[in-house]
């Protein structure tokens, strides 16, 4: 199983965090998060992942809890990872 994670710095206060697990080149788990620096803490704004068995986007509210969830049940993991990565 291959695991990879990295951060893409957009500027001093915005970044994208990417995590991906693969087996034989096939994506089995992923998360792509848009984060914003508030004070000294990185806060999640949006997140694409497949942690509930399907690809979806979580929109995080000011209280740091899920405000909205958009399901992409017909999208496979590889496409979901690419979609999330390119969306930000």
GIDAJO-V505592 format. One record per residue. RES is the residue in three letters. PHI is phi as a letter, one per 20 degrees, with the letter a starting at -180 (none if undefined). BURIAL is b if it has 16 or more other ideal C-beta (glycine too) atoms within 10 Angstrom, else e. Layout:
# GIDAJO-V505592
res:RES phi:PHI burial:BURIAL
res:RES phi:PHI burial:BURIAL
This chain:
# GIDAJO-V505592
res:UNK phi:none burial:e
res:UNK phi:d burial:e
res:UNK phi:c burial:e
res:UNK phi:b burial:e
res:UNK phi:b burial:e
res:UNK phi:a burial:e
res:UNK phi:c burial:e
res:UNK phi:d burial:e
res:UNK phi:e burial:e
res:UNK phi:e burial:e
res:UNK phi:b burial:e
res:UNK phi:f burial:e
res:UNK phi:c burial:e
res:UNK phi:c burial:e
res:UNK phi:b burial:b
res:UNK phi:d burial:b
res:UNK phi:d burial:b
res:UNK phi:c burial:b
res:UNK phi:c burial:e
res:UNK phi:b burial:b
res:UNK phi:d burial:b
res:UNK phi:c burial:b
res:UNK phi:c burial:e
res:UNK phi:l burial:e
res:UNK phi:n burial:e
res:UNK phi:d burial:e
res:UNK phi:f burial:b
res:UNK phi:d burial:e
res:UNK phi:b burial:b
res:UNK phi:b burial:b
res:UNK phi:b burial:b
res:UNK phi:c burial:b
res:UNK phi:c burial:b
res:UNK phi:e burial:b
res:UNK phi:c burial:b
res:UNK phi:c burial:e
res:UNK phi:e burial:e
res:UNK phi:c burial:e
res:UNK phi:m burial:e
res:UNK phi:d burial:e
res:UNK phi:c burial:e
res:UNK phi:e burial:b
res:UNK phi:d burial:e
res:UNK phi:f burial:e
res:UNK phi:d burial:e
res:UNK phi:b burial:b
res:UNK phi:b burial:b
res:UNK phi:d burial:b
res:UNK phi:a burial:b
res:UNK phi:c burial:b
res:UNK phi:f burial:e
res:UNK phi:d burial:e
res:UNK phi:n burial:e
res:UNK phi:b burial:e
res:UNK phi:f burial:b
res:UNK phi:b burial:b
res:UNK phi:d burial:b
res:UNK phi:d burial:b
res:UNK phi:d burial:e
res:UNK phi:e burial:b
res:UNK phi:e burial:e
res:UNK phi:f burial:e
res:UNK phi:e burial:e
res:UNK phi:m burial:e
res:UNK phi:d burial:e
res:UNK phi:g burial:e
res:UNK phi:e burial:e
res:UNK phi:b burial:e
res:UNK phi:c burial:e
res:UNK phi:d burial:e
res:UNK phi:e burial:e
res:UNK phi:c burial:b
res:UNK phi:f burial:e
res:UNK phi:e burial:e
res:UNK phi:e burial:b
res:UNK phi:f burial:e
res:UNK phi:f burial:b
res:UNK phi:f burial:e
res:UNK phi:f burial:e
res:UNK phi:f burial:b
res:UNK phi:f burial:b
res:UNK phi:f burial:e
res:UNK phi:f burial:e
res:UNK phi:f burial:b
res:UNK phi:f burial:e
res:UNK phi:f burial:e
res:UNK phi:f burial:e
res:UNK phi:e burial:b
